[in-house]
Amino acid sequence: MAGRIPEDFIESLLERTDIVEIVGARVDLKPAGRGEHKALCPFHDEKTPSFTVSGDKQFYHCFGCGAHGTAIGFVMQYDGLEFPAAIEELAHMAGLEVPREAGQAPIKKNDRLYQALSQAQTWFRRQLGASEAARDYLKSRGFDKATVDEFGIGYAPDAWQALADFMINEGFRPQELEEAGLVTRRDGRVTDKFRDRVMFPIHDRRGRVIAFGGRSLGERGPKYMNSPETPVFHKGRELYRLFQVRRGGLPPRILVVEGYMDAAALFQFGFDNAVATLGTSVTPDHMSLLFRASPVVVFCFDGDRAGLQAAWRGLEAALPELKSNREVRFLFLPEGEDPDSLVRGQGAETLTRMLDEAKPLSAFFFDHLAESLDMATLDGRARLVALAEPYLEKLPEGAFADMMRDELVRRAGHGGRIQPAGESKAASPPPGGNDERPLTPVQYAVALIVQRPTLADGVEEGALEGPATVRGVDFLRELIDFCRHKPQFSTAKLLEAWRERREAPWLARLAARDVLADRDEMPTALAQTLARIRRQMVQTRIRELQQAQLNEGGLDEDRTSELRRLLSQRNQDG
């Protein structure tokens, strides 16, 4: 969609959004008094909760890693969405349509690709209704109509240019269709990429169709084929059906299988938490997405050599993401079985039991490395240490990393290299951590207004007028004036309105500072602080005049009179 999102809509959306509800749906929040909630931070590994969510401020902040923001910022950071996508996600939850301001922004480069892929999906669905052979194939695989509709399964007919002709008639250029991965152009001829295949649409994290996977009905070509990489589809960054799984809420565990047919079969048997890779190994980007959806990831792979290799690649991708509140398990299916055949042949209860008994990453890691070693010998145990060490170094610091070292000691009698004293990562403060340095009066006034913007309405005109400039006063005046014209603003709205300003990170940090326990005392505290700033202005001007007096050997009559007046005012103010 073209156009900016109107600011008044963002303000309205924040009014309808409760950050405690948004964060609480993704993080286990505990009440901490006065509208505050606490939890273990979802953005870094910690043992003691330092992540706070304020219902009064509609703001979250982690005193450990410095993560902070509004409900919009949290959805962006936790769900991995860009700003417009986060707005759309919150609007969907609030039952609102996101408006756009016409003429404010050009159509995005990839909008035509999304439109083409959406049109193609509609066309594939119609072709399935017209193809008895495709419907019979799906029935033979055991898929009922509810599953076919839920997955949006379609059909690409056995024709060279059927889709291309339809899309060109709809106004799309051959170049656009090729860029979307729908056709192939060669020697001036346009041919459909998918032919005689059952089609599975692949969605991004916003629910847009970005690619397709096709299962052949005949023997021609590969059995399974995915769209090529395009400007909107990158296999290493997307997971089949992740959008649908997240739309249903964050599951206690998420299953990773190797194909969309497996994911569809599992769904039909009640496993609505299965996603699939898209013809590529598991990547760190995949793991980051998976852990945002659930703290427990279970890889469900074939027990053959290829399945073991895929599992090990998944393990390698998982290691840098393995904080103490996350878990990875591996289920290796019996020879000749895949999730589709197993759940149909042995039932959902059997698969559930097998998932419950899936092998922990720690056990798979050490068993796999040791399987070709003679652990009864010193040499074999030393080799285990040498093999394990490069992987263990990838683990983030925390309880899990410590316990993996302990397990290496238990199995091999040695825990590998020990980090020299004084070089511990934990010795340095976390980036963006809580800064408890005393605030200047100007900073304190800003913090009060950020935390309670309605205070600005009580500031008298000219309250910050003085004989000299104090650092930051111009910004404070601008902030007060802004908030006067937005009397309904909350902390969250203020921070979102200033998101693009260079002062935004500083304002967010001040919003999180514990400046005054009793909110009822804030108006008095602000008035006293503004008076202190005015005294600073007087003192600054006195120093300027006294320095000029020294430099010039005296002052003219007007400046002498000004100095006397300011010295008298300072003495009266105490």
C-alpha positions in Angstrom: 0.0 0.0 0.0 1.3 3.5 -0.8 1.3 6.4 1.6 2.3 7.1 5.2 0.4 5.9 8.2 -1.3 9.0 9.6 0.1 10.1 13.0 -3.4 10.4 14.5 -4.1 6.8 13.7 -0.9 5.7 15.5 -2.0 7.8 18.5 -5.5 6.1 18.4 -4.0 2.7 18.1 -1.8 3.3 21.2 -4.9 4.4 23.1 -6.6 1.1 22.2 -3.5 -1.0 22.9 -2.5 -2.2 26.4 1.2 -3.0 26.4 0.7 -5.3 29.4 -1.6 -7.4 27.3 0.7 -7.3 24.3 3.8 -8.3 26.2 2.0 -10.7 28.5 0.9 -12.7 25.5 4.5 -13.4 24.7 6.3 -13.2 28.0 5.4 -14.6 31.5 4.7 -11.3 33.4 4.4 -11.1 37.1 2.7 -8.1 38.9 5.2 -5.9 40.7 2.9 -3.3 42.2 1.7 0.2 41.1 0.7 -1.0 37.6 4.2 -2.4 37.1 5.0 -6.0 35.9 8.3 -7.9 35.8 9.7 -10.8 33.8 12.9 -12.4 32.6 14.0 -10.4 29.7 13.1 -12.0 26.3 16.0 -10.2 24.7 19.0 -11.4 26.7 19.8 -14.3 29.1 19.3 -13.6 32.8 18.5 -15.4 36.0 16.9 -12.5 37.9 14.0 -10.5 36.3 15.2 -7.0 35.2 12.5 -6.6 32.4 9.7 -4.2 33.5 6.4 -3.3 31.8 4.6 -0.2 33.0 0.8 0.0 32.5 0.8 3.7 33.5 3.5 4.7 31.0 2.6 2.0 28.4 6.3 1.4 28.2 8.8 -1.5 28.7 12.4 -1.4 29.8 15.1 -3.9 30.6 17.6 -2.7 33.2 20.0 -5.5 32.1 20.3 -5.1 28.3 18.7 -1.7 27.8 15.9 -2.8 25.5 13.0 -0.4 25.8 10.0 1.0 23.9 6.3 1.1 23.4 3.9 -1.7 22.4 4.9 -0.9 18.8 8.6 -1.2 19.6 8.1 -4.4 21.5 6.3 -6.1 18.6 9.0 -4.9 16.2 11.8 -6.3 18.4 10.1 -9.5 19.6 8.3 -10.5 16.4 11.1 -9.2 14.1 8.8 -6.8 12.2 9.4 -3.5 10.6 7.5 -0.5 11.8 4.6 -0.6 9.3 4.2 -4.4 9.8 4.1 -3.9 13.6 1.4 -1.2 13.2 -0.6 -3.6 11.0 -0.2 -6.4 13.6 -1.5 -4.3 16.5 -4.2 -2.8 14.3 -5.4 -6.4 13.4 -5.5 -7.3 17.1 -7.5 -4.1 17.8 -9.9 -4.7 14.9 -8.8 -1.7 13.0 -7.9 -1.0 9.4 -4.7 0.9 8.8 -5.3 4.0 6.7 -2.7 5.6 4.5 -2.2 9.2 3.5 -2.5 9.5 -0.3 0.4 11.0 -2.1 2.8 10.9 0.8 5.1 8.1 -0.3 5.8 6.3 -3.5 4.6 2.7 -4.1 7.2 0.4 -2.7 9.4 -1.4 -5.1 8.1 -4.8 -4.3 4.4 -4.0 -4.1 3.9 -5.3 -7.7 5.5 -8.6 -6.8 3.2 -9.1 -3.8 0.2 -8.3 -6.0 1.4 -10.7 -8.6 1.9 -13.5 -6.1 -1.5 -12.9 -4.5 -3.2 -13.0 -7.9 -1.4 -16.2 -8.7 -2.5 -17.8 -5.5 -6.2 -16.9 -6.3 -5.7 -18.4 -9.8 -4.1 -21.6 -8.4 -7.1 -22.1 -6.1 -9.5 -21.8 -8.9 -7.6 -24.4 -11.0 -7.8 -26.9 -8.1 -11.6 -26.6 -8.2 -11.4 -27.4 -12.0 -9.0 -30.3 -11.7 -10.5 -33.6 -10.6 -7.1 -35.3 -10.9 -5.5 -32.8 -8.4 -8.4 -33.2 -6.0 -8.2 -37.0 -6.3 -4.4 -36.8 -5.5 -5.0 -34.8 -2.4 -7.7 -37.3 -1.3 -5.4 -40.2 -1.9 -2.9 -38.5 0.4 -5.6 -38.2 3.1 -6.1 -34.5 3.1 -9.7 -33.4 3.9 -11.3 -30.2 2.6 -10.7 -28.3 5.8 -7.0 -28.9 5.6 -6.9 -28.0 1.9 -8.7 -24.7 2.6 -6.6 -23.9 5.7 -3.4 -24.3 3.8 -4.7 -22.5 0.7 -3.7 -25.5 -1.5 -4.1 -24.9 -5.3 -3.1 -26.5 -8.5 -0.9 -25.5 -11.5 -2.3 -27.1 -14.6 -0.2 -29.1 -17.1 0.2 -26.2 -19.5 3.1 -24.1 -20.7 1.6 -20.7 -20.4 -1.7 -20.9 -18.6 -0.7 -18.8 -15.6 1.5 -16.4 -17.7 -1.4 -15.7 -20.1 -3.8 -15.0 -17.2 -1.4 -12.7 -15.4 -0.5 -10.7 -18.5 -4.2 -10.2 -19.2 -4.4 -8.9 -15.7 -1.8 -6.2 -16.5 1.4 -7.7 -15.3 4.5 -7.5 -17.4 6.5 -10.7 -18.2 9.5 -9.1 -16.4 7.5 -8.7 -13.2 6.3 -12.3 -13.4 9.8 -13.5 -13.8 11.0 -11.4 -10.9 8.2 -12.9 -8.7 9.4 -16.4 -9.6 6.2 -17.4 -11.4 7.6 -17.8 -15.0 10.8 -18.4 -16.9 11.8 -16.3 -19.8 14.1 -17.8 -22.4 14.8 -16.7 -26.0 11.8 -14.4 -25.8 9.4 -17.1 -24.7 7.6 -17.1 -21.4 6.7 -20.4 -19.7 5.1 -21.1 -16.4 7.5 -22.1 -13.6 5.1 -24.6 -12.1 3.2 -27.2 -14.2 1.1 -30.1 -13.1 1.7 -29.6 -9.4 -0.3 -29.2 -6.3 0.6 -25.7 -5.1 1.3 -24.6 -1.5 1.5 -20.9 -0.9 4.3 -19.7 1.3 3.7 -16.6 3.5 5.9 -14.1 5.1 5.6 -12.9 8.7 2.9 -10.4 7.7 0.8 -13.1 6.0 1.6 -12.0 2.4 2.2 -14.7 -0.2 5.9 -14.5 -1.2 6.5 -17.8 -2.9 5.1 -21.3 -3.7 6.0 -24.9 -3.2 4.8 -27.4 -5.7 4.4 -31.2 -5.4 4.4 -33.0 -8.7 1.4 -35.2 -9.7 3.4 -37.1 -12.3 7.0 -38.3 -12.8 8.2 -35.3 -14.7 10.8 -33.1 -13.0 11.6 -33.1 -9.3 9.0 -34.4 -6.9 9.1 -31.1 -4.9 10.0 -27.7 -6.2 10.0 -24.3 -4.5 10.0 -20.8 -6.0 13.5 -19.4 -6.7 15.0 -16.7 -4.5 13.4 -13.4 -5.3 13.5 -9.9 -3.9 10.7 -10.9 -1.5 11.6 -14.6 -0.9 14.8 -15.7 0.8 14.8 -19.4 1.9 17.2 -18.9 4.7 15.0 -16.3 6.3 11.5 -17.8 6.0 9.8 -20.9 7.4 6.7 -22.4 5.9 3.6 -21.8 8.0 5.2 -19.7 10.7 2.7 -16.9 10.1 -0.2 -19.2 10.7 1.3 -20.8 13.8 2.0 -17.4 15.4 -1.4 -16.1 14.4 -2.9 -18.8 16.7 -0.9 -17.6 19.7 2.6 -18.6 20.9 2.7 -22.4 21.4 4.5 -24.1 24.3 6.6 -25.8 21.7 7.1 -25.6 17.9 7.8 -28.5 15.6 10.2 -28.2 12.6 9.7 -30.7 9.8 11.3 -31.0 6.4 8.3 -30.4 4.0 4.9 -28.7 3.6 3.1 -32.1 3.1 4.3 -33.1 6.6 3.1 -29.9 8.1 -0.3 -30.3 6.4 -0.6 -33.9 7.6 0.3 -32.9 11.2 -2.2 -30.1 11.2 -5.0 -32.4 10.1 -4.2 -34.7 13.1 -4.3 -31.8 15.6 -0.6 -30.6 15.5 -1.2 -27.0 14.6 2.3 -25.9 15.7 4.4 -27.4 12.9 6.5 -25.4 10.5 8.8 -26.5 7.7 12.1 -25.5 6.1 12.0 -24.6 2.5 14.6 -26.7 0.7 17.5 -25.3 2.7 19.4 -26.1 5.9 18.3 -24.5 9.2 19.9 -21.1 9.5 20.6 -18.7 12.5 17.8 -16.5 11.1 15.4 -19.5 11.3 16.4 -20.1 14.9 15.8 -16.5 15.9 12.3 -16.7 14.3 11.6 -20.0 16.0 12.6 -18.8 19.5 10.4 -15.7 19.1 7.5 -18.1 18.5 8.2 -20.6 21.3 10.9 -21.3 24.0 11.0 -25.0 22.9 11.9 -26.1 19.4 11.6 -29.7 18.4 13.2 -30.9 15.1 11.4 -33.8 13.7 13.6 -35.4 11.0 14.0 -38.8 9.4 16.4 -41.1 11.2 18.5 -41.8 8.1 21.9 -40.2 7.3 20.4 -37.2 5.6 18.1 -36.6 8.6 21.0 -36.7 11.0 23.0 -34.3 8.8 20.0 -31.9 8.7 19.7 -32.2 12.5 23.3 -31.4 13.1 23.1 -28.3 10.9 20.1 -27.3 13.0 22.1 -27.8 16.1 24.9 -25.6 14.8 22.4 -22.8 13.9 20.8 -23.1 17.4 24.0 -22.8 19.5 24.4 -19.0 19.4 20.7 -18.6 20.3 20.6 -21.0 23.3 19.9 -18.9 26.3 18.9 -20.6 29.5 15.2 -20.1 28.9 15.3 -21.9 25.5 15.4 -25.5 24.6 16.0 -27.6 21.5 15.1 -31.3 21.1 15.5 -33.8 18.2 13.0 -36.5 17.2 14.5 -39.0 14.8 11.7 -41.1 13.2 12.0 -44.8 12.5 13.5 -45.9 9.2 11.0 -45.5 6.3 8.8 -43.1 8.2 8.2 -39.4 7.9 5.8 -37.3 10.0 3.1 -37.7 7.4 3.2 -41.5 7.3 3.8 -41.9 11.0 0.9 -39.9 12.2 -1.5 -41.5 9.7 -0.2 -45.0 10.4 0.3 -44.9 14.2 -1.9 -42.0 15.2 -1.5 -38.7 17.0 -1.1 -40.2 20.5 2.0 -42.1 19.4 3.6 -39.0 17.8 2.8 -37.0 20.9 4.5 -39.6 23.1 7.6 -39.6 20.8 7.7 -35.8 20.9 7.6 -35.8 24.7 10.6 -38.2 24.6 12.6 -36.3 22.0 16.3 -36.2 22.6 17.6 -33.0 24.2 20.2 -31.0 22.3 22.8 -31.7 24.9 22.5 -35.5 24.6 22.5 -35.4 20.8 25.5 -33.1 20.8 27.7 -35.2 22.9 26.5 -38.6 21.6 27.0 -37.5 18.0 30.6 -36.3 18.6 31.5 -39.4 20.7 30.0 -42.0 18.4 33.3 -42.7 16.6 35.5 -42.2 19.6 36.8 -44.8 22.1 35.7 -43.0 25.3 37.4 -45.7 27.4 40.8 -44.3 26.5 42.4 -41.0 27.4 43.0 -40.3 23.7 39.3 -40.6 22.9 38.2 -38.4 25.7 40.8 -35.8 24.7 39.5 -35.8 21.1 35.9 -35.3 22.5 37.2 -32.1 24.3 38.9 -30.9 21.1 35.8 -31.6 19.0 33.3 -30.0 21.4 35.2 -26.9 22.3 34.7 -24.9 19.1 30.9 -25.5 19.4 30.7 -24.7 23.1 32.5 -21.4 22.5 29.5 -20.3 20.4 27.1 -20.6 23.3 26.0 -17.4 25.0 27.1 -17.1 28.6 24.6 -18.4 31.1 23.4 -21.4 32.9 23.1 -23.6 29.8 26.7 -22.9 28.7 28.0 -23.7 32.2 26.1 -27.0 32.3 27.3 -28.0 28.9 30.9 -27.5 30.2 30.0 -29.5 33.2 28.7 -32.3 31.0 31.9 -32.3 29.0 33.8 -32.6 32.3 31.6 -35.6 33.3 32.1 -37.4 30.0 35.7 -36.5 29.2 37.2 -35.4 32.5 38.1 -32.0 31.2 36.1 -28.9 30.3 38.3 -27.4 27.7 40.0 -24.0 27.8 39.1 -21.9 30.7 38.6 -18.2 30.0 41.5 -16.2 31.8 40.5 -14.2 34.8 39.5 -10.7 34.0 38.4 -11.5 30.5 34.9 -12.7 31.3 32.2 -11.1 29.1 30.1 -10.6 32.2 32.8 -8.3 33.7 31.9 -5.5 31.3 28.5 -3.7 31.7 25.8 -4.8 29.2 25.3 -2.3 26.3 22.6 0.1 27.0 22.4 -1.0 30.6 20.8 1.2 33.3 22.7 4.4 33.8 22.3 5.6 37.4 24.5 8.8 37.1 22.8 11.8 38.7 20.6 13.8 36.4 21.1 17.5 35.8 18.1 19.7 36.6 17.2 19.9 32.9 17.5 16.2 32.5 15.3 15.7 35.6 12.7 18.0 34.2 12.7 16.2 30.9 12.3 12.8 32.7 9.3 14.1 34.7 7.6 15.3 31.5 8.4 12.2 29.5 7.0 10.0 32.3 3.9 12.3 32.7 3.4 14.5 29.6 0.3 16.2 31.1 2.7 18.0 33.5 3.6 20.4 30.6 0.1 21.9 30.7 0.8 23.3 34.2 4.0 25.0 33.2 3.5 28.8 33.0 4.5 30.7 30.0 8.0 32.2 30.5 8.8 29.7 33.2 12.2 29.0 31.5 13.1 32.6 30.6 16.4 33.7 32.1 19.4 35.9 31.6 21.6 33.1 30.2 21.5 29.8 28.4 21.8 26.5 30.2 22.6 23.4 28.2 19.4 21.5 27.2 17.0 24.3 28.0 16.0 24.9 24.4 15.1 21.2 24.0 13.2 21.3 27.3 11.2 24.3 26.0 10.4 22.5 22.8 9.3 19.4 24.7 7.0 21.4 27.0 5.5 23.3 24.0 4.9 20.0 22.2 3.2 18.4 25.1 1.0 21.4 25.8 -0.5 21.0 22.3 -1.0 17.2 22.9 -2.7 17.2 26.4 -3.9 13.6 25.9 -0.5 12.2 25.2 0.9 9.3 27.3 4.5 8.3 27.6 4.1 5.8 24.8 2.5 8.3 22.4 5.2 10.8 23.1 8.0 8.3 22.4 6.3 7.2 19.2 5.9 10.8 18.0 9.6 11.4 18.6 10.8 8.1 17.2 12.7 9.6 14.2 14.3 12.4 16.3 17.9 12.0 17.4 16.8 12.5 21.0 14.5 9.5 20.9 16.9 7.0 22.6 17.7 9.5 25.3 14.0 10.1 26.0 13.4 6.4 26.2 16.1 6.0 28.8 14.7 8.8 30.8 11.2 7.2 30.6 12.6 4.2 32.3 14.4 6.1 35.1 13.0 5.8 38.6 12.9 9.5 39.3 10.0 9.8 41.8 8.1 7.1 43.6 4.9 9.1 44.2 3.4 10.4 41.0 1.2 12.8 42.9 4.4 14.7 43.8 5.5 15.2 40.2 3.9 18.6 39.7 5.6 20.0 42.7 8.9 18.4 41.8 8.7 19.9 38.3 8.0 23.4 39.6 10.9 23.2 42.0 13.2 21.9 39.2 12.2 24.7 36.8 13.0 27.2 39.6 16.4 25.6 40.1 17.0 25.9 36.3 16.2 29.6 36.5 18.7 30.0 39.3 21.3 28.2 37.2 20.6 30.7 34.4 21.2 33.6 36.9 24.4 32.0 38.2 25.7 31.4 34.7 25.1 35.0 33.7 26.8 36.2 36.9 29.9 34.1 36.0 29.9 35.6 32.5 29.8 39.1 33.8 32.4 38.5 36.4 34.7 37.0 33.8 34.2 39.9 31.6 35.0 42.2 34.5 38.3 40.5 35.0 39.2 40.3 31.3 38.3 44.0 30.5 39.4 45.6 33.8 35.8 46.6 34.6 32.2 46.8 33.1 30.2 49.5 31.5 27.3 51.1 33.4 24.6 48.8 32.0 26.5 45.5 32.7 27.5 46.8 36.2 23.9 47.5 37.0 22.9 44.0 35.6 25.5 42.3 37.8 24.3 44.0 40.9 20.7 43.2 40.2 21.5 39.5 39.5 23.7 39.2 42.7 20.8 40.7 44.7 18.4 38.2 43.1 20.7 35.3 43.8 20.9 36.3 47.5 17.1 36.6 47.8 16.6 33.2 46.1 19.0 31.7 48.7 
